[in-house]
Amino acid sequence: MSLYRTELRRLTKRRFTRYMTLLGLLVLLAVVVGTFFTNQKLDADAIARAERQADQQYEQQVHWSEQERAACEAAKAAGTPNDGRYPDDCSVISAPPREAIETSWFLPSTFDFRETFPETLVTFAAILALVGFVIGASFIGAEWSSGGMMNLLLWRPKRLTVLLTKLAALLTGMLAVALPAAVAWFAGFWLVATFRGTTEKVTSGVWQSAGLTGLRALLLVLVVSTLGFALASLGRHTAMALGGVVAVAVVGQFGLGILLDMAGVRFPEAWLLPTYALAWMQKKVTLQDWDSCNATVFGECKPETFDVTWQHSSVLLAVGAAVVLGSALWAMRRRDIS
């Protein structure tokens, strides 16, 4: 009997795996449906309505400025103390020009596939990565806590082969879920853009960029699933992985962020894991240090910047996955299985 097929069957038959996968897919579906109903296609009526609202806003500004100018002149004529409420010259109180009030401010939300869809892939990756982490941790954690691992090693004594086969089954299962989900995600938001937005300027380059971002999302899901699996194997319990994540998130990230901010460290976000996950998905995250100033030739003050790229993130993800999985394999080989 093939160990790989057995483990794959064991993974798919677990109720926790099914329920967690279903929950993740329902959340993804809710995001697509919610986006559909919170956007609308811009037609001539919507644009005309927005222009009317912009005109009304301009008229309100004109009416308000006339009232304030009259009050300013009345206060000066009566000799009422100014207290800084009005300028010395009341004539400077005027409404902004009509072109300053943009019609786009009053347009309803619309889904632009070219501009907005790449951002949705971050949500897609985050939800499936969480699902993969929990399923991976539960899959191997349950084997340790129930004694199933010890029983399996009685007739398959090659420890590393057993552990890696379980990991291969997990990653296969996650890929089998993530690939169709990614295709449905692309199709769903294309329909949203078609009926509730726009698909203009979607060129082959846009599709290529979206496809590469989707590929990075799938890789992130697999890496996070591996981390959950390896951490639970290290602690021989699902709680080891979940507790480790809580510790890293609360103590290692939230607490570290506060400490770095208090210490005045430049670009404190560069020390936080979410920054690298976001950079992996968006290809680059630009951090800004507003405590510094780079003066331009026009006298403008611009903050210093630091770019975290997907290359930086790839190194961190690869090293982190290698260290955690390597530790799990080392512990599996060295520890007393009883």
ABEGO torsion letter per residue (X at the ends): XBAAAAAAAAAAABAAAAAAAAAAAAAAAAAAAAAAAABBBBBAAAAAAAAAAAAAAAAAAAAAAAAAAAAAAAAAAAGBBAGGABBABAAABBBBBAAABBAAAABBBBBBAAAAAAAAAAAAAAAAAAAAAAAAAAAAAAAAAAGAAAAAAAABABAAAAAAAAAAAAAAAAAAAAAAAAAAAAAAAAAAAAAABBABGBBAAAAAAAAAAAAAAAAAAAAAAAAAAAAAAAAGBAAAAAAAAAAAAAAAAAAAAAAAAAAGBBGAAAABAAAAAAAAAAGBBBBBBAABBBBBAAGBBBBBBBBBBAAAAAAAAAAAAAAAAAAAAAAAAABBBX
